[in-house]
Amino acid sequence: MNDLYQLRFRALFDPGRAYVFPCDKSGRVDIDALSERARANYLYARTVVGREFWLPDVQLVSIH
């Protein structure tokens, strides 16, 4: 069974806001597999870590 992971960028000042992207166990995101909008959001979130978002967390996705 392949585990599914997600990289979550949580907002510093808005607890309900986050960007989430599929990734591997190490947190690597396949940028080429993202839609254009998701790619732009991912690059934005990476750019503003420490100003708008916390460092991202890698999370195992629970599948039921």
DRENDO-1510 file (C-alpha; in Angstrom, 1 decimal, always signed):
<recs>
REC; n; res; u; v; w
REC; 1; MET; +0.0; +0.0; +0.0 .
REC; 2; ASN; +1.3; +3.4; -0.9 .
REC; 3; ASP; +0.9; +6.0; +1.8 .
REC; 4; LEU; -0.3; +9.5; +0.8 .
REC; 5; TYR; +1.2; +12.6; +2.2 .
REC; 6; GLN; +0.5; +16.3; +2.1 .
REC; 7; LEU; +2.6; +19.3; +2.7 .
REC; 8; ARG; +0.6; +21.9; +4.7 .
REC; 9; PHE; +1.5; +25.6; +5.0 .
REC; 10; ARG; -0.5; +27.0; +7.9 .
REC; 11; ALA; -1.1; +30.8; +8.1 .
REC; 12; LEU; +0.7; +32.6; +10.9 .
REC; 13; PHE; -2.2; +35.0; +11.6 .
REC; 14; ASP; -5.3; +33.2; +10.5 .
REC; 15; PRO; -5.6; +29.8; +12.1 .
REC; 16; GLY; -8.2; +28.5; +9.6 .
REC; 17; ARG; -6.1; +29.3; +6.5 .
REC; 18; ALA; -3.7; +26.9; +4.9 .
REC; 19; TYR; -2.3; +25.7; +1.6 .
REC; 20; VAL; -2.1; +22.0; +1.2 .
REC; 21; PHE; -0.3; +20.1; -1.6 .
REC; 22; PRO; +0.3; +16.4; -2.3 .
REC; 23; CYS; +3.9; +15.4; -1.6 .
REC; 24; ASP; +6.1; +12.4; -0.8 .
REC; 25; LYS; +7.2; +11.2; +2.6 .
REC; 26; SER; +10.1; +13.7; +2.6 .
REC; 27; GLY; +7.8; +16.7; +1.7 .
REC; 28; ARG; +8.8; +16.9; -1.9 .
REC; 29; VAL; +6.1; +18.3; -4.1 .
REC; 30; ASP; +5.9; +17.2; -7.8 .
REC; 31; ILE; +5.4; +20.8; -9.2 .
REC; 32; ASP; +4.8; +19.4; -12.7 .
REC; 33; ALA; +1.8; +17.4; -11.5 .
REC; 34; LEU; +0.1; +20.5; -10.0 .
REC; 35; SER; -2.4; +22.6; -11.9 .
REC; 36; GLU; -1.2; +26.1; -12.9 .
REC; 37; ARG; -3.1; +27.7; -10.0 .
REC; 38; ALA; -1.9; +25.2; -7.5 .
REC; 39; ARG; +1.7; +25.7; -8.7 .
REC; 40; ALA; +1.3; +29.4; -8.3 .
REC; 41; ASN; -0.1; +29.0; -4.8 .
REC; 42; TYR; +2.7; +26.6; -3.9 .
REC; 43; LEU; +5.4; +28.9; -5.1 .
REC; 44; TYR; +3.7; +31.8; -3.2 .
REC; 45; ALA; +3.5; +29.9; +0.0 .
REC; 46; ARG; +7.1; +28.9; -0.1 .
REC; 47; THR; +8.1; +32.5; -0.7 .
REC; 48; VAL; +6.3; +33.9; +2.3 .
REC; 49; VAL; +7.2; +31.4; +4.9 .
REC; 50; GLY; +8.0; +33.3; +8.1 .
REC; 51; ARG; +6.0; +36.3; +7.0 .
REC; 52; GLU; +2.5; +34.8; +6.3 .
REC; 53; PHE; +2.9; +31.1; +6.8 .
REC; 54; TRP; +4.7; +28.7; +9.2 .
REC; 55; LEU; +7.3; +26.3; +7.9 .
REC; 56; PRO; +5.3; +23.5; +6.3 .
REC; 57; ASP; +4.5; +20.2; +7.9 .
REC; 58; VAL; +4.4; +16.9; +6.2 .
REC; 59; GLN; +1.3; +14.9; +7.2 .
REC; 60; LEU; +0.1; +11.4; +6.4 .
REC; 61; VAL; -3.3; +11.5; +4.8 .
REC; 62; SER; -5.8; +9.3; +6.5 .
REC; 63; ILE; -7.8; +7.2; +4.0 .
REC; 64; HIS; -11.0; +5.5; +5.1 .
</recs>
